[in-house]
Amino acid sequence: MSNLILLNTALCLPYPDIEALVQGRIIVALPETFIHPGRSFALYPSVTSINVLPDGQYYKSNFLRIIQKVTTQISSETVWIQSWGKCELCQILNNSESLEILSQLNIWTIKGLQQILLQRKHIFLAYLRIYVLSEPIEIPVNPKSQFMGLPHPLKVSLDLPVLTDRTFAQRKHQLEKLEPPLHPELEELQSAIASLTITQPAAKQLDDDIKVFLGWSSEKPIKQPDPNLAWINDIAKLGDRSIEKDEKKSNYQAGTDFENIARQSLEFLGFKVESAFKGGAGGLDLFCSKPYPIICECKAGKLIPSRTVEELLKLGGMHLGKTQLFTSAKLVIGPGNPSPDTLKAAKEWEVSIINAMTLQKLVELKAKYPGAINLVELQQYLEPGQIDYKIDEYIQKVERVIKLRSHIIELVKNYLQNSGTESAGVEALHGAYFGSHPLQALKIDEMHEILIEVSSPLTGYLGRIKSSDWRGDRFYFLRDLPINLK
């Protein structure tokens, strides 16, 4: 059971400061008076401020662009409290030499910090461990002093920290030592794309990745569904149902709808589908020319008609010629299990048969991990007969490959955190691998190959410090590879 803490007071801070604390952008507040470490309180967002400078001079411009997008939960009569904090340390700064680095590590301008120092003669720097309330509370507006009593005691738990213990400790150490930010250019990039995150899923994913990398968030980003790929969910529906009954469509229209989404699916997987061989009466449903020739027949409904294989061979020979027909892979995509006659013909003429759901599974994997499907490798699984189980084998193989790489990336991250080092060699990581509940046995050279792969600039999950001898290569963590497999 979680430890419960009873809060009786709230600390009043400007709402932009609280927003930055909750976002993980900062871990400190600038209270008017010293706050004793160990004290806990709710965070009360106030629209009033004792600072004489306007916000445009007090806060850095990149932060202002973001805060302007935030709707404050403050009215003329009530305010919503959504977070609470615990003071871990309170420093007193009274020299101007530290203000430049302090500004670089936080949301306030040098001019704003100078103004506080001029007003108060010193700056109180309160390090706050921030937690999100499971349910926000609404209280009357009453910003009369730095601390205010809550109308009713508030029970809170430690269940929802903004940052993990380790991330907070790293940020705290950097700020205590006034070490300059490691990646100011990434902070600028994050600020630039922040306004796009509401409408652009790709920008949201990049924003999440950057926040985790900068230490502003401890959450592993979960890849959100791309609304432009919603059509993928309809592949099996259009192929396997009796659409002429469900939607009053003709058999012809049902077939056309499935053929169109099958074309879209194959193109999405990376095949080049030739438009000169469009379906219709007497037409070839689909012909893919690259990366290898493949002739496709699409059947929608509740079962595959008994003469489908013969139809594929006849139309393929008519439009492509016998030589092209016999040197091309041949595929039927349709519903249900094929009849014994259809299955016999498929094996005799080397025609592969898969269900629409199997096609959908391939496309779903491609959507989650764009580089996961190797079409040349997939060709080896296109055996004669019904091959849904073979495609499932291929998908499971790819998923194992992805899980292994995600495990190794996580291993590097944890090893560096636990050892307190910035990079690690292959031998040390190989040794740590066998103590990490490994997914499979790996030789040291096999692990090195994977480390090279995930540290490529095209993947960017790890960084690599190259040595003249591969055993001297060192690797460091950049970003997680979240697993999103069913």
ROBA-785056 format. One record per residue (C-alpha): residue number from 1; x, y, z; chain. Coordinates in steps of 0.1 Angstrom, whole numbers. Layout:
N
num:NUM; px:X; py:Y; pz:Z; chaine:A;
...
END
This chain:
486
num:1; px:0; py:0; pz:0; chaine:A;
num:2; px:13; py:35; pz:-9; chaine:A;
num:3; px:25; py:58; pz:19; chaine:A;
num:4; px:0; py:86; pz:24; chaine:A;
num:5; px:10; py:122; pz:32; chaine:A;
num:6; px:-14; py:147; pz:47; chaine:A;
num:7; px:-11; py:182; pz:32; chaine:A;
num:8; px:-24; py:212; pz:51; chaine:A;
num:9; px:-9; py:241; pz:32; chaine:A;
num:10; px:-2; py:252; pz:-4; chaine:A;
num:11; px:28; py:271; pz:-18; chaine:A;
num:12; px:18; py:299; pz:-41; chaine:A;
num:13; px:38; py:302; pz:-73; chaine:A;
num:14; px:33; py:318; pz:-106; chaine:A;
num:15; px:13; py:294; pz:-128; chaine:A;
num:16; px:41; py:293; pz:-155; chaine:A;
num:17; px:65; py:281; pz:-129; chaine:A;
num:18; px:42; py:254; pz:-118; chaine:A;
num:19; px:35; py:244; pz:-154; chaine:A;
num:20; px:73; py:240; pz:-159; chaine:A;
num:21; px:76; py:220; pz:-127; chaine:A;
num:22; px:48; py:196; pz:-138; chaine:A;
num:23; px:63; py:193; pz:-173; chaine:A;
num:24; px:96; py:184; pz:-158; chaine:A;
num:25; px:114; py:214; pz:-174; chaine:A;
num:26; px:126; py:226; pz:-141; chaine:A;
num:27; px:131; py:211; pz:-106; chaine:A;
num:28; px:134; py:243; pz:-86; chaine:A;
num:29; px:112; py:272; pz:-76; chaine:A;
num:30; px:121; py:307; pz:-65; chaine:A;
num:31; px:102; py:312; pz:-32; chaine:A;
num:32; px:102; py:345; pz:-14; chaine:A;
num:33; px:115; py:329; pz:18; chaine:A;
num:34; px:136; py:299; pz:28; chaine:A;
num:35; px:117; py:266; pz:27; chaine:A;
num:36; px:129; py:239; pz:51; chaine:A;
num:37; px:139; py:206; pz:34; chaine:A;
num:38; px:114; py:179; pz:40; chaine:A;
num:39; px:83; py:202; pz:39; chaine:A;
num:40; px:55; py:191; pz:16; chaine:A;
num:41; px:27; py:212; pz:2; chaine:A;
num:42; px:2; py:215; pz:-26; chaine:A;
num:43; px:12; py:238; pz:-55; chaine:A;
num:44; px:-12; py:268; pz:-59; chaine:A;
num:45; px:-10; py:284; pz:-94; chaine:A;
num:46; px:-13; py:322; pz:-91; chaine:A;
num:47; px:-17; py:347; pz:-119; chaine:A;
num:48; px:-3; py:375; pz:-97; chaine:A;
num:49; px:35; py:379; pz:-93; chaine:A;
num:50; px:57; py:402; pz:-72; chaine:A;
num:51; px:81; py:406; pz:-101; chaine:A;
num:52; px:81; py:440; pz:-116; chaine:A;
num:53; px:92; py:428; pz:-150; chaine:A;
num:54; px:66; py:416; pz:-175; chaine:A;
num:55; px:65; py:380; pz:-185; chaine:A;
num:56; px:82; py:387; pz:-218; chaine:A;
num:57; px:114; py:398; pz:-200; chaine:A;
num:58; px:111; py:375; pz:-170; chaine:A;
num:59; px:107; py:342; pz:-189; chaine:A;
num:60; px:128; py:329; pz:-218; chaine:A;
num:61; px:111; py:333; pz:-251; chaine:A;
num:62; px:112; py:296; pz:-260; chaine:A;
num:63; px:94; py:288; pz:-228; chaine:A;
num:64; px:69; py:316; pz:-233; chaine:A;
num:65; px:59; py:301; pz:-267; chaine:A;
num:66; px:49; py:270; pz:-250; chaine:A;
num:67; px:32; py:285; pz:-219; chaine:A;
num:68; px:10; py:306; pz:-242; chaine:A;
num:69; px:-5; py:273; pz:-255; chaine:A;
num:70; px:-15; py:263; pz:-219; chaine:A;
num:71; px:-50; py:271; pz:-207; chaine:A;
num:72; px:-47; py:280; pz:-170; chaine:A;
num:73; px:-72; py:265; pz:-147; chaine:A;
num:74; px:-78; py:298; pz:-129; chaine:A;
num:75; px:-110; py:318; pz:-127; chaine:A;
num:76; px:-118; py:350; pz:-108; chaine:A;
num:77; px:-132; py:329; pz:-79; chaine:A;
num:78; px:-116; py:295; pz:-79; chaine:A;
num:79; px:-83; py:277; pz:-88; chaine:A;
num:80; px:-75; py:241; pz:-96; chaine:A;
num:81; px:-46; py:225; pz:-78; chaine:A;
num:82; px:-32; py:196; pz:-98; chaine:A;
num:83; px:1; py:188; pz:-82; chaine:A;
num:84; px:21; py:188; pz:-50; chaine:A;
num:85; px:57; py:190; pz:-40; chaine:A;
num:86; px:83; py:181; pz:-14; chaine:A;
num:87; px:113; py:204; pz:-8; chaine:A;
num:88; px:145; py:183; pz:-10; chaine:A;
num:89; px:170; py:212; pz:-6; chaine:A;
num:90; px:169; py:250; pz:-4; chaine:A;
num:91; px:200; py:270; pz:-14; chaine:A;
num:92; px:207; py:307; pz:-9; chaine:A;
num:93; px:224; py:325; pz:-38; chaine:A;
num:94; px:236; py:360; pz:-34; chaine:A;
num:95; px:261; py:364; pz:-62; chaine:A;
num:96; px:255; py:374; pz:-98; chaine:A;
num:97; px:282; py:351; pz:-112; chaine:A;
num:98; px:259; py:321; pz:-110; chaine:A;
num:99; px:229; py:337; pz:-128; chaine:A;
num:100; px:240; py:329; pz:-163; chaine:A;
num:101; px:242; py:291; pz:-158; chaine:A;
num:102; px:211; py:292; pz:-136; chaine:A;
num:103; px:192; py:308; pz:-164; chaine:A;
num:104; px:205; py:283; pz:-189; chaine:A;
num:105; px:193; py:254; pz:-168; chaine:A;
num:106; px:158; py:269; pz:-161; chaine:A;
num:107; px:130; py:290; pz:-176; chaine:A;
num:108; px:140; py:325; pz:-163; chaine:A;
num:109; px:160; py:351; pz:-181; chaine:A;
num:110; px:193; py:365; pz:-167; chaine:A;
num:111; px:175; py:398; pz:-165; chaine:A;
num:112; px:147; py:383; pz:-145; chaine:A;
num:113; px:170; py:366; pz:-121; chaine:A;
num:114; px:190; py:399; pz:-117; chaine:A;
num:115; px:158; py:417; pz:-109; chaine:A;
num:116; px:150; py:392; pz:-81; chaine:A;
num:117; px:185; py:395; pz:-67; chaine:A;
num:118; px:182; py:433; pz:-68; chaine:A;
num:119; px:148; py:432; pz:-50; chaine:A;
num:120; px:155; py:406; pz:-24; chaine:A;
num:121; px:193; py:408; pz:-21; chaine:A;
num:122; px:195; py:370; pz:-25; chaine:A;
num:123; px:177; py:342; pz:-43; chaine:A;
num:124; px:161; py:312; pz:-26; chaine:A;
num:125; px:164; py:282; pz:-48; chaine:A;
num:126; px:140; py:254; pz:-36; chaine:A;
num:127; px:146; py:220; pz:-51; chaine:A;
num:128; px:111; py:204; pz:-54; chaine:A;
num:129; px:102; py:168; pz:-60; chaine:A;
num:130; px:69; py:171; pz:-79; chaine:A;
num:131; px:40; py:147; pz:-78; chaine:A;
num:132; px:7; py:148; pz:-98; chaine:A;
num:133; px:-26; py:145; pz:-79; chaine:A;
num:134; px:-47; py:116; pz:-89; chaine:A;
num:135; px:-77; py:140; pz:-89; chaine:A;
num:136; px:-73; py:178; pz:-91; chaine:A;
num:137; px:-90; py:198; pz:-64; chaine:A;
num:138; px:-108; py:232; pz:-67; chaine:A;
num:139; px:-103; py:258; pz:-40; chaine:A;
num:140; px:-112; py:295; pz:-36; chaine:A;
num:141; px:-88; py:321; pz:-49; chaine:A;
num:142; px:-67; py:334; pz:-20; chaine:A;
num:143; px:-32; py:344; pz:-30; chaine:A;
num:144; px:-24; py:366; pz:0; chaine:A;
num:145; px:9; py:351; pz:10; chaine:A;
num:146; px:36; py:327; pz:-1; chaine:A;
num:147; px:19; py:299; pz:19; chaine:A;
num:148; px:-18; py:295; pz:25; chaine:A;
num:149; px:-39; py:270; pz:44; chaine:A;
num:150; px:-60; py:245; pz:25; chaine:A;
num:151; px:-98; py:245; pz:32; chaine:A;
num:152; px:-95; py:208; pz:40; chaine:A;
num:153; px:-65; py:185; pz:46; chaine:A;
num:154; px:-54; py:168; pz:14; chaine:A;
num:155; px:-43; py:131; pz:14; chaine:A;
num:156; px:-17; py:124; pz:-13; chaine:A;
num:157; px:6; py:95; pz:-22; chaine:A;
num:158; px:39; py:90; pz:-39; chaine:A;
num:159; px:24; py:71; pz:-68; chaine:A;
num:160; px:27; py:97; pz:-95; chaine:A;
num:161; px:61; py:114; pz:-95; chaine:A;
num:162; px:69; py:136; pz:-125; chaine:A;
num:163; px:105; py:123; pz:-125; chaine:A;
num:164; px:120; py:90; pz:-113; chaine:A;
num:165; px:144; py:90; pz:-83; chaine:A;
num:166; px:174; py:86; pz:-106; chaine:A;
num:167; px:164; py:113; pz:-131; chaine:A;
num:168; px:157; py:138; pz:-103; chaine:A;
num:169; px:190; py:130; pz:-86; chaine:A;
num:170; px:209; py:136; pz:-119; chaine:A;
num:171; px:191; py:169; pz:-125; chaine:A;
num:172; px:197; py:180; pz:-89; chaine:A;
num:173; px:234; py:172; pz:-91; chaine:A;
num:174; px:237; py:192; pz:-123; chaine:A;
num:175; px:220; py:222; pz:-108; chaine:A;
num:176; px:238; py:221; pz:-75; chaine:A;
num:177; px:271; py:221; pz:-94; chaine:A;
num:178; px:258; py:247; pz:-119; chaine:A;
num:179; px:270; py:225; pz:-148; chaine:A;
num:180; px:258; py:240; pz:-181; chaine:A;
num:181; px:231; py:222; pz:-201; chaine:A;
num:182; px:245; py:194; pz:-222; chaine:A;
num:183; px:221; py:198; pz:-252; chaine:A;
num:184; px:208; py:234; pz:-255; chaine:A;
num:185; px:202; py:229; pz:-292; chaine:A;
num:186; px:177; py:201; pz:-284; chaine:A;
num:187; px:159; py:223; pz:-260; chaine:A;
num:188; px:155; py:249; pz:-288; chaine:A;
num:189; px:142; py:221; pz:-311; chaine:A;
num:190; px:117; py:209; pz:-285; chaine:A;
num:191; px:104; py:245; pz:-280; chaine:A;
num:192; px:101; py:249; pz:-318; chaine:A;
num:193; px:80; py:217; pz:-323; chaine:A;
num:194; px:59; py:220; pz:-291; chaine:A;
num:195; px:31; py:239; pz:-309; chaine:A;
num:196; px:28; py:211; pz:-335; chaine:A;
num:197; px:22; py:183; pz:-310; chaine:A;
num:198; px:-15; py:187; pz:-308; chaine:A;
num:199; px:-22; py:181; pz:-345; chaine:A;
num:200; px:9; py:162; pz:-357; chaine:A;
num:201; px:14; py:127; pz:-342; chaine:A;
num:202; px:50; py:126; pz:-356; chaine:A;
num:203; px:58; py:158; pz:-338; chaine:A;
num:204; px:43; py:144; pz:-306; chaine:A;
num:205; px:65; py:113; pz:-308; chaine:A;
num:206; px:96; py:134; pz:-314; chaine:A;
num:207; px:87; py:158; pz:-286; chaine:A;
num:208; px:83; py:128; pz:-262; chaine:A;
num:209; px:117; py:114; pz:-273; chaine:A;
num:210; px:134; py:147; pz:-267; chaine:A;
num:211; px:119; py:152; pz:-233; chaine:A;
num:212; px:130; py:118; pz:-221; chaine:A;
num:213; px:165; py:124; pz:-235; chaine:A;
num:214; px:168; py:158; pz:-218; chaine:A;
num:215; px:156; py:144; pz:-185; chaine:A;
num:216; px:124; py:164; pz:-185; chaine:A;
num:217; px:104; py:132; pz:-184; chaine:A;
num:218; px:110; py:97; pz:-171; chaine:A;
num:219; px:82; py:81; pz:-191; chaine:A;
num:220; px:90; py:59; pz:-220; chaine:A;
num:221; px:72; py:74; pz:-249; chaine:A;
num:222; px:43; py:52; pz:-262; chaine:A;
num:223; px:39; py:55; pz:-299; chaine:A;
num:224; px:5; py:69; pz:-306; chaine:A;
num:225; px:-16; py:56; pz:-335; chaine:A;
num:226; px:-13; py:76; pz:-367; chaine:A;
num:227; px:-48; py:86; pz:-378; chaine:A;
num:228; px:-36; py:85; pz:-414; chaine:A;
num:229; px:-31; py:47; pz:-410; chaine:A;
num:230; px:-66; py:40; pz:-397; chaine:A;
num:231; px:-73; py:22; pz:-430; chaine:A;
num:232; px:-52; py:-7; pz:-418; chaine:A;
num:233; px:-79; py:-18; pz:-395; chaine:A;
num:234; px:-103; py:-24; pz:-424; chaine:A;
num:235; px:-81; py:-49; pz:-444; chaine:A;
num:236; px:-95; py:-80; pz:-428; chaine:A;
num:237; px:-131; py:-65; pz:-426; chaine:A;
num:238; px:-132; py:-58; pz:-464; chaine:A;
num:239; px:-117; py:-92; pz:-472; chaine:A;
num:240; px:-135; py:-116; pz:-449; chaine:A;
num:241; px:-171; py:-103; pz:-445; chaine:A;
num:242; px:-201; py:-107; pz:-468; chaine:A;
num:243; px:-202; py:-70; pz:-476; chaine:A;
num:244; px:-230; py:-72; pz:-501; chaine:A;
num:245; px:-253; py:-82; pz:-471; chaine:A;
num:246; px:-237; py:-60; pz:-445; chaine:A;
num:247; px:-238; py:-28; pz:-465; chaine:A;
num:248; px:-261; py:-36; pz:-494; chaine:A;
num:249; px:-232; py:-36; pz:-518; chaine:A;
num:250; px:-229; py:-58; pz:-549; chaine:A;
num:251; px:-203; py:-86; pz:-552; chaine:A;
num:252; px:-185; py:-65; pz:-577; chaine:A;
num:253; px:-182; py:-35; pz:-554; chaine:A;
num:254; px:-172; py:-57; pz:-525; chaine:A;
num:255; px:-144; py:-72; pz:-546; chaine:A;
num:256; px:-133; py:-38; pz:-558; chaine:A;
num:257; px:-131; py:-24; pz:-523; chaine:A;
num:258; px:-109; py:-53; pz:-512; chaine:A;
num:259; px:-87; py:-51; pz:-542; chaine:A;
num:260; px:-81; py:-14; pz:-536; chaine:A;
num:261; px:-71; py:-19; pz:-500; chaine:A;
num:262; px:-49; py:-49; pz:-509; chaine:A;
num:263; px:-32; py:-27; pz:-535; chaine:A;
num:264; px:-27; py:0; pz:-508; chaine:A;
num:265; px:-14; py:-27; pz:-484; chaine:A;
num:266; px:12; py:-41; pz:-508; chaine:A;
num:267; px:24; py:-6; pz:-517; chaine:A;
num:268; px:27; py:2; pz:-480; chaine:A;
num:269; px:48; py:-29; pz:-475; chaine:A;
num:270; px:72; py:-17; pz:-502; chaine:A;
num:271; px:61; py:-35; pz:-533; chaine:A;
num:272; px:58; py:-16; pz:-566; chaine:A;
num:273; px:23; py:-23; pz:-579; chaine:A;
num:274; px:20; py:-17; pz:-616; chaine:A;
num:275; px:-11; py:3; pz:-625; chaine:A;
num:276; px:-12; py:-11; pz:-661; chaine:A;
num:277; px:-27; py:-44; pz:-647; chaine:A;
num:278; px:-57; py:-31; pz:-628; chaine:A;
num:279; px:-86; py:-55; pz:-621; chaine:A;
num:280; px:-120; py:-55; pz:-635; chaine:A;
num:281; px:-136; py:-78; pz:-660; chaine:A;
num:282; px:-108; py:-97; pz:-677; chaine:A;
num:283; px:-82; py:-78; pz:-658; chaine:A;
num:284; px:-54; py:-90; pz:-635; chaine:A;
num:285; px:-61; py:-79; pz:-600; chaine:A;
num:286; px:-26; py:-69; pz:-589; chaine:A;
num:287; px:9; py:-73; pz:-604; chaine:A;
num:288; px:40; py:-63; pz:-583; chaine:A;
num:289; px:72; py:-58; pz:-603; chaine:A;
num:290; px:96; py:-50; pz:-575; chaine:A;
num:291; px:115; py:-61; pz:-555; chaine:A;
num:292; px:105; py:-93; pz:-573; chaine:A;
num:293; px:75; py:-101; pz:-596; chaine:A;
num:294; px:44; py:-113; pz:-578; chaine:A;
num:295; px:9; py:-119; pz:-593; chaine:A;
num:296; px:-20; py:-114; pz:-569; chaine:A;
num:297; px:-56; py:-124; pz:-570; chaine:A;
num:298; px:-79; py:-108; pz:-544; chaine:A;
num:299; px:-112; py:-124; pz:-533; chaine:A;
num:300; px:-137; py:-108; pz:-509; chaine:A;
num:301; px:-166; py:-126; pz:-492; chaine:A;
num:302; px:-168; py:-156; pz:-470; chaine:A;
num:303; px:-147; py:-182; pz:-489; chaine:A;
num:304; px:-124; py:-185; pz:-519; chaine:A;
num:305; px:-141; py:-197; pz:-550; chaine:A;
num:306; px:-131; py:-231; pz:-562; chaine:A;
num:307; px:-115; py:-220; pz:-595; chaine:A;
num:308; px:-95; py:-191; pz:-582; chaine:A;
num:309; px:-61; py:-206; pz:-589; chaine:A;
num:310; px:-71; py:-214; pz:-625; chaine:A;
num:311; px:-84; py:-178; pz:-629; chaine:A;
num:312; px:-51; py:-164; pz:-616; chaine:A;
num:313; px:-31; py:-186; pz:-640; chaine:A;
num:314; px:-53; py:-178; pz:-670; chaine:A;
num:315; px:-53; py:-140; pz:-664; chaine:A;
num:316; px:-16; py:-140; pz:-656; chaine:A;
num:317; px:-7; py:-159; pz:-688; chaine:A;
num:318; px:-30; py:-136; pz:-708; chaine:A;
num:319; px:-15; py:-103; pz:-696; chaine:A;
num:320; px:21; py:-113; pz:-688; chaine:A;
num:321; px:29; py:-143; pz:-710; chaine:A;
num:322; px:38; py:-178; pz:-699; chaine:A;
num:323; px:75; py:-170; pz:-691; chaine:A;
num:324; px:66; py:-141; pz:-668; chaine:A;
num:325; px:38; py:-162; pz:-653; chaine:A;
num:326; px:60; py:-191; pz:-643; chaine:A;
num:327; px:89; py:-170; pz:-630; chaine:A;
num:328; px:67; py:-148; pz:-608; chaine:A;
num:329; px:55; py:-156; pz:-573; chaine:A;
num:330; px:18; py:-161; pz:-573; chaine:A;
num:331; px:-5; py:-152; pz:-544; chaine:A;
num:332; px:-42; py:-154; pz:-536; chaine:A;
num:333; px:-55; py:-132; pz:-508; chaine:A;
num:334; px:-90; py:-142; pz:-496; chaine:A;
num:335; px:-113; py:-154; pz:-467; chaine:A;
num:336; px:-117; py:-187; pz:-451; chaine:A;
num:337; px:-100; py:-220; pz:-458; chaine:A;
num:338; px:-96; py:-231; pz:-494; chaine:A;
num:339; px:-114; py:-261; pz:-507; chaine:A;
num:340; px:-94; py:-294; pz:-512; chaine:A;
num:341; px:-95; py:-288; pz:-550; chaine:A;
num:342; px:-82; py:-252; pz:-546; chaine:A;
num:343; px:-55; py:-263; pz:-522; chaine:A;
num:344; px:-44; py:-291; pz:-546; chaine:A;
num:345; px:-42; py:-267; pz:-575; chaine:A;
num:346; px:-23; py:-242; pz:-554; chaine:A;
num:347; px:4; py:-268; pz:-545; chaine:A;
num:348; px:6; py:-281; pz:-581; chaine:A;
num:349; px:10; py:-246; pz:-597; chaine:A;
num:350; px:31; py:-231; pz:-568; chaine:A;
num:351; px:4; py:-206; pz:-557; chaine:A;
num:352; px:5; py:-192; pz:-521; chaine:A;
num:353; px:-28; py:-185; pz:-503; chaine:A;
num:354; px:-32; py:-162; pz:-473; chaine:A;
num:355; px:-62; py:-147; pz:-454; chaine:A;
num:356; px:-69; py:-110; pz:-454; chaine:A;
num:357; px:-61; py:-109; pz:-416; chaine:A;
num:358; px:-26; py:-122; pz:-424; chaine:A;
num:359; px:-20; py:-94; pz:-448; chaine:A;
num:360; px:-33; py:-70; pz:-421; chaine:A;
num:361; px:-8; py:-84; pz:-396; chaine:A;
num:362; px:21; py:-77; pz:-419; chaine:A;
num:363; px:9; py:-42; pz:-426; chaine:A;
num:364; px:4; py:-36; pz:-388; chaine:A;
num:365; px:40; py:-47; pz:-381; chaine:A;
num:366; px:53; py:-24; pz:-409; chaine:A;
num:367; px:33; py:5; pz:-394; chaine:A;
num:368; px:47; py:0; pz:-359; chaine:A;
num:369; px:83; py:-5; pz:-371; chaine:A;
num:370; px:88; py:9; pz:-406; chaine:A;
num:371; px:121; py:-10; pz:-412; chaine:A;
num:372; px:109; py:-43; pz:-399; chaine:A;
num:373; px:96; py:-60; pz:-431; chaine:A;
num:374; px:123; py:-73; pz:-454; chaine:A;
num:375; px:105; py:-82; pz:-486; chaine:A;
num:376; px:134; py:-103; pz:-500; chaine:A;
num:377; px:134; py:-123; pz:-468; chaine:A;
num:378; px:96; py:-126; pz:-469; chaine:A;
num:379; px:98; py:-142; pz:-503; chaine:A;
num:380; px:114; py:-173; pz:-487; chaine:A;
num:381; px:81; py:-179; pz:-469; chaine:A;
num:382; px:59; py:-178; pz:-500; chaine:A;
num:383; px:55; py:-215; pz:-503; chaine:A;
num:384; px:28; py:-233; pz:-523; chaine:A;
num:385; px:-6; py:-238; pz:-505; chaine:A;
num:386; px:-22; py:-220; pz:-476; chaine:A;
num:387; px:7; py:-203; pz:-458; chaine:A;
num:388; px:-8; py:-182; pz:-430; chaine:A;
num:389; px:12; py:-202; pz:-405; chaine:A;
num:390; px:44; py:-195; pz:-424; chaine:A;
num:391; px:38; py:-157; pz:-425; chaine:A;
num:392; px:30; py:-159; pz:-387; chaine:A;
num:393; px:64; py:-176; pz:-383; chaine:A;
num:394; px:81; py:-147; pz:-402; chaine:A;
num:395; px:62; py:-121; pz:-381; chaine:A;
num:396; px:72; py:-139; pz:-349; chaine:A;
num:397; px:108; py:-140; pz:-360; chaine:A;
num:398; px:108; py:-102; pz:-367; chaine:A;
num:399; px:92; py:-96; pz:-333; chaine:A;
num:400; px:120; py:-116; pz:-316; chaine:A;
num:401; px:146; py:-95; pz:-334; chaine:A;
num:402; px:130; py:-63; pz:-323; chaine:A;
num:403; px:126; py:-74; pz:-287; chaine:A;
num:404; px:162; py:-85; pz:-285; chaine:A;
num:405; px:174; py:-51; pz:-297; chaine:A;
num:406; px:151; py:-33; pz:-273; chaine:A;
num:407; px:165; py:-54; pz:-245; chaine:A;
num:408; px:201; py:-46; pz:-254; chaine:A;
num:409; px:193; py:-9; pz:-256; chaine:A;
num:410; px:177; py:-11; pz:-222; chaine:A;
num:411; px:207; py:-30; pz:-209; chaine:A;
num:412; px:231; py:-3; pz:-220; chaine:A;
num:413; px:209; py:24; pz:-204; chaine:A;
num:414; px:207; py:5; pz:-170; chaine:A;
num:415; px:244; py:-5; pz:-170; chaine:A;
num:416; px:255; py:31; pz:-175; chaine:A;
num:417; px:231; py:44; pz:-148; chaine:A;
num:418; px:242; py:17; pz:-123; chaine:A;
num:419; px:279; py:21; pz:-129; chaine:A;
num:420; px:278; py:59; pz:-131; chaine:A;
num:421; px:298; py:59; pz:-163; chaine:A;
num:422; px:291; py:77; pz:-196; chaine:A;
num:423; px:300; py:48; pz:-220; chaine:A;
num:424; px:307; py:11; pz:-218; chaine:A;
num:425; px:328; py:-14; pz:-238; chaine:A;
num:426; px:316; py:-45; pz:-256; chaine:A;
num:427; px:330; py:-70; pz:-231; chaine:A;
num:428; px:315; py:-52; pz:-201; chaine:A;
num:429; px:281; py:-51; pz:-218; chaine:A;
num:430; px:283; py:-87; pz:-229; chaine:A;
num:431; px:290; py:-98; pz:-194; chaine:A;
num:432; px:261; py:-77; pz:-181; chaine:A;
num:433; px:238; py:-92; pz:-208; chaine:A;
num:434; px:240; py:-127; pz:-192; chaine:A;
num:435; px:229; py:-113; pz:-159; chaine:A;
num:436; px:199; py:-95; pz:-174; chaine:A;
num:437; px:175; py:-125; pz:-181; chaine:A;
num:438; px:187; py:-127; pz:-217; chaine:A;
num:439; px:162; py:-135; pz:-244; chaine:A;
num:440; px:188; py:-158; pz:-262; chaine:A;
num:441; px:224; py:-167; pz:-260; chaine:A;
num:442; px:247; py:-143; pz:-278; chaine:A;
num:443; px:284; py:-145; pz:-286; chaine:A;
num:444; px:304; py:-113; pz:-280; chaine:A;
num:445; px:309; py:-107; pz:-318; chaine:A;
num:446; px:271; py:-112; pz:-323; chaine:A;
num:447; px:263; py:-86; pz:-296; chaine:A;
num:448; px:288; py:-62; pz:-311; chaine:A;
num:449; px:271; py:-64; pz:-345; chaine:A;
num:450; px:237; py:-56; pz:-328; chaine:A;
num:451; px:253; py:-27; pz:-309; chaine:A;
num:452; px:267; py:-13; pz:-342; chaine:A;
num:453; px:233; py:-17; pz:-358; chaine:A;
num:454; px:214; py:2; pz:-331; chaine:A;
num:455; px:241; py:29; pz:-329; chaine:A;
num:456; px:238; py:37; pz:-367; chaine:A;
num:457; px:229; py:73; pz:-374; chaine:A;
num:458; px:198; py:59; pz:-392; chaine:A;
num:459; px:185; py:43; pz:-360; chaine:A;
num:460; px:201; py:65; pz:-333; chaine:A;
num:461; px:192; py:44; pz:-302; chaine:A;
num:462; px:228; py:43; pz:-290; chaine:A;
num:463; px:259; py:63; pz:-297; chaine:A;
num:464; px:293; py:48; pz:-305; chaine:A;
num:465; px:329; py:59; pz:-298; chaine:A;
num:466; px:348; py:40; pz:-324; chaine:A;
num:467; px:382; py:23; pz:-317; chaine:A;
num:468; px:408; py:9; pz:-340; chaine:A;
num:469; px:399; py:-25; pz:-326; chaine:A;
num:470; px:362; py:-35; pz:-324; chaine:A;
num:471; px:367; py:-48; pz:-289; chaine:A;
num:472; px:377; py:-13; pz:-279; chaine:A;
num:473; px:344; py:3; pz:-292; chaine:A;
num:474; px:324; py:21; pz:-265; chaine:A;
num:475; px:287; py:27; pz:-265; chaine:A;
num:476; px:264; py:52; pz:-248; chaine:A;
num:477; px:226; py:55; pz:-245; chaine:A;
num:478; px:206; py:80; pz:-266; chaine:A;
num:479; px:169; py:69; pz:-266; chaine:A;
num:480; px:146; py:39; pz:-259; chaine:A;
num:481; px:132; py:15; pz:-284; chaine:A;
num:482; px:96; py:11; pz:-270; chaine:A;
num:483; px:80; py:-23; pz:-276; chaine:A;
num:484; px:45; py:-21; pz:-291; chaine:A;
num:485; px:39; py:-57; pz:-301; chaine:A;
num:486; px:7; py:-76; pz:-294; chaine:A;
END
